[in-house]
Amino acid sequence: MKSLLLLFVITLTLKADKAFQKLAVLVGVWKMETGRGIIYEEWRVLNENTLSGWSYKVWSKDTVTLETISLQQVDTSVYYIPIVEDQNNKQPVKFKLKNFSENTFTFENNEHDFPQRIIYRIVSNDSIVARVEGTKNGNGKFSDFYYGRVK
């Protein structure tokens, strides 16, 4: 029984390692142009278990931080942890990686008001789509963010 439990933990850890390694494709600078300005998302490697990121908007000559983000591998789990400037009293909210495939990563936190899911789809090395989705006031809602790699 003990060896079966150890095998299970090793398997979970390897899956988390594999997912986290695939998320390294995010490292760099990403850009999305909108009618209300340009939104950037930047990612860098903080250490072997953490990617650090931030999202900001450039409008005219102003740069406004939208959120700071970390992707962390903790034991057998991977978490997407944003701190949004105007939400949750600027406190971090954890979204746990629930599903991943070759190019799609779904993070969930069903206790959060909105969104409950954050999904990253890697279209190519130079293109990603980030989606926030869930329910708000009983209605399904989502927003997609189409980014192209800058560097």
Secondary structure, DSSP 8 states (H G I E B T S, - for coil): -HHHHHHHHHHHHHHHHHHHHHHGGG-EEEEEEETTEEEEEEEEEEETTEEEEEEEEEETTEEEEEEEEEEEEETTEEEEEEEETTSGGG----EEEEEE-SSEEEEE-TTSSS-SEEEEEEEETTEEEEEEEEEETTEEEEEEEEEEE--
